[in-house]
Structure formats: C-alpha cells, structure tokens
C-alpha cells in the first residue's frame, strides 16, 4: 500500500485528517474518490474548503491541484457548493 503523503498535494496535515476519517492509504483514497473523501472530511472538519477538494482530486489524478483542468475545477466547485 502506498502512503498518502507520497501522493501529490498530500502533506502531513491532510494525511492526518484523512487517516482520522478512515482513509489510510493512497489506494483507499483512489477507491473512495475525491468527492466522497471531501464529504467525509467536511463532516468531521467543517472548515475544510474547496482547495482541499482540489488537492484530493489532484492527488488522485497525480497532478498539482492548481493544474486541474477548468472543467474538473468547475465540477468540483459545483459539488462543494451543494454542501453549503
């Protein structure tokens, strides 16, 4: 199993938060998906924001979060906005 912090965009803080919601490896994050992982984080940590969602998706796609396509960012923003 690959470590979470070996993925793009996953630092110590985000890794700690992901582990606290039951996501302990890169494979688990990929399997669960960025939106579901973000939803779980949002429930436990209400202050997580859109940038966290971008970071999760970037980790899954193996790109820096600021390199996500505009189409992906728009889709993720719409998802995040529905949670408000």
Residue, then its C-alpha position, 0 to 999 in steps of 0.5 A: x500500500x502506498x502512503x498518502x503523503x507520497x501522493x501529490x498535494x498530500x502533506x502531513x496535515x491532510x494525511x492526518x485528517x484523512x487517516x482520522x476519517x478512515x482513509x489510510x492509504x493512497x489506494x483507499x483514497x483512489x477507491x473512495x474518490x475525491x468527492x466522497x473523501x471531501x464529504x467525509x472530511x467536511x463532516x468531521x472538519x467543517x472548515x475544510x474548503x474547496x482547495x482541499x477538494x482540489x488537492x484530493x482530486x489532484x492527488x488522485x489524478x497525480x497532478x498539482x491541484x492548481x493544474x486541474x483542468x477548468x472543467x474538473x475545477x468547475x465540477x468540483x466547485x459545483x459539488x462543494x457548493x451543494x454542501x453549503 
